[in-house]
Amino acid sequence: MNDYFERLTNRLLEHNDNMSYSEARTWIELLWEDFESTYAKAGHKYKGKDMTEKVLLEWIDHYGPRLHEVLLEKPKYRELFEKKRFYH
């Protein structure tokens, strides 16, 4: 699992130089968990880690450069980052 998170974190950092490694890693873990739980709640059969990685890579490529801006708009995420003291 760590290999997936590491690859995705590095990809996010390539697209966004406004966040630290710890922030990027936290985003990857949040997005991974959110995707898998939402997918399961929708009643879809689990298709594995490779499929989750593929979806997150698409999100990173599309939203990665602006992902740090979500902290300004979404109190839920801002609070999580403040608790971890990553938010600048």
RAGIBEL-V654488 format. One line per field, one symbol per residue. phi: phi as a letter, one per 40 degrees, with the letter a starting at -180 (. if undefined). Layout:
# RAGIBEL-V654488
phi: ???
This chain:
# RAGIBEL-V654488
phi: .dcccccccccccccaccbcdcccccdcccccccccccccccgcccbgccccccccccccccbdcbdcccccbbddcdccccccgccc
